[in-house]
Amino acid sequence: MTHTIRLFLLFEAATFVVAALIHRGFLIEGYGHRRAHIAESVIAAVLIGGLLLSFFLPAWTRKIGIVVQGFAIVATLVGVITIIVGVGPRTLPDVVYHVGIIVVMLAGFTMARQTPGSGT
């Protein structure tokens, strides 16, 4: 299961890196949003940090996956709230991304929580 947890972390981190690049004004024009870029960069860094840490502490991979995905879920829900109240970007791609990534992160978080033992 260590491999699966790491794959979730890698995929999630990669999507946040892409989202951050888009909100920074790279990749796709017209979707720049400074605050979203910063938030997505922080979430990506936490997920990447967790992924790297799982290689140094493989017996802790399960716990690392739970903690970093938990953080990412909460932070992304803050993003959803900003969309709802009109502070965050309110484009269709932003809404679709937030819904999709929350589903993915909940699946990864649940899988990590249900993994018995150390997750190896």
Secondary structure in CASP SS format (residue, H / E / C, confidence):
PFRMAT SS
TARGET T0000
AUTHOR 0000-0000-0000
METHOD secondary structure of the structure
MODEL  1
M C 1.00
T H 1.00
H H 1.00
T H 1.00
I H 1.00
R H 1.00
L H 1.00
F H 1.00
L H 1.00
L H 1.00
F H 1.00
E H 1.00
A H 1.00
A H 1.00
T H 1.00
F H 1.00
V H 1.00
V H 1.00
A H 1.00
A H 1.00
L H 1.00
I H 1.00
H H 1.00
R C 1.00
G C 1.00
F C 1.00
L C 1.00
I C 1.00
E C 1.00
G C 1.00
Y C 1.00
G C 1.00
H C 1.00
R H 1.00
R H 1.00
A H 1.00
H H 1.00
I H 1.00
A H 1.00
E H 1.00
S H 1.00
V H 1.00
I H 1.00
A H 1.00
A H 1.00
V H 1.00
L H 1.00
I H 1.00
G H 1.00
G H 1.00
L H 1.00
L H 1.00
L H 1.00
S H 1.00
F H 1.00
F H 1.00
L C 1.00
P H 1.00
A H 1.00
W H 1.00
T H 1.00
R H 1.00
K H 1.00
I H 1.00
G H 1.00
I H 1.00
V H 1.00
V H 1.00
Q H 1.00
G H 1.00
F H 1.00
A H 1.00
I H 1.00
V H 1.00
A H 1.00
T H 1.00
L H 1.00
V H 1.00
G H 1.00
V H 1.00
I H 1.00
T H 1.00
I H 1.00
I H 1.00
V H 1.00
G C 1.00
V C 1.00
G C 1.00
P C 1.00
R C 1.00
T C 1.00
L H 1.00
P H 1.00
D H 1.00
V H 1.00
V H 1.00
Y H 1.00
H H 1.00
V H 1.00
G H 1.00
I H 1.00
I H 1.00
V H 1.00
V H 1.00
M H 1.00
L H 1.00
A H 1.00
G H 1.00
F H 1.00
T H 1.00
M H 1.00
A H 1.00
R H 1.00
Q H 1.00
T C 1.00
P C 1.00
G C 1.00
S C 1.00
G C 1.00
T C 1.00
END
